[in-house]
Amino acid sequence: MVNIGVIGYGYWGPNLVRNFADCEAAARQCPGAAVVDDAAALIADPTVDAVVVATPITSHYELAKAALHSAPTSS
């Protein structure tokens, strides 16, 4: 199983979550989903395998950069 973190739950976020989890809303319909309000904590979570950035475009660069910098490197 792949654990996916979605940053942003505005316009596209609900669509992405529904597609990933086959449900309508992360907090209500997916009891196994953890909902956090801190993107940095989500990015730093070692149990998250992938991060989706679904925020306004002005924040994409910084969030994607942070996610990429926290990604484990292969040896």
N, C-alpha and C positions, 0 to 999 in steps of 0.2 A: 504494500500500500504506500502511496506517495502522499505526504502531508503537505498541503498547499496553503500558504498564507496569502490572503487578499488584503491589500492596503487600499482603503477607500470603499465606501458602500453607497455612493451617490447614484449617478446615472447608469454606469456600466457595471458597477460592483455586484448588484443583485443578479444581473444576468450571468455574470461569470460564476458566482457562487452556485446559482441554480444549475448551471451546466456542469460544474465540478462535482457537486453533491447531489444533484437531481432533487432539489428542493427549492422552495420559494424564498425563504429568509433564513439567514444563518442562525441567528439567536433563537428564533421560535421553532422552526421546522427541523433543524439539525441539532438534536440534543448533544451530539458528540462534538459539535463545533465550539471552540473557545473563541470568545469575542473579547478583543482588547482595544483600548483606545490609544495605544502608544506604538507607533510604527517601529521605533527603535527596539522595543522589547520583542516584537514579532520577528524582526530581522535577526536579532541575536538569539532567538530560541533555537537550540540545537535539534529539536524534534521537527522543525519545519524544513522540508526538503526543497521547496520552491516558493518563490514569492511573486505575486502578481500585483503590479502597480495600477490601480484603477482610480486615480485621483486627478484633479485638474492638471492640465499639461504643465503648468508652471512649477509643479512640485515633482514631476517625473524624474528629472535628472538627479536631484539630490537623493531621492529614495532609491532609484536604481543603482546609483553609485554606492550607496551604503550597503545595499544588498549584495552587490558584486564584491565589495571589499570584505564582507563577512563570510563569503562562500569558502568552504574548505578547499584547499589545493590538493591536487593529486600528487602522489610521489613517484 
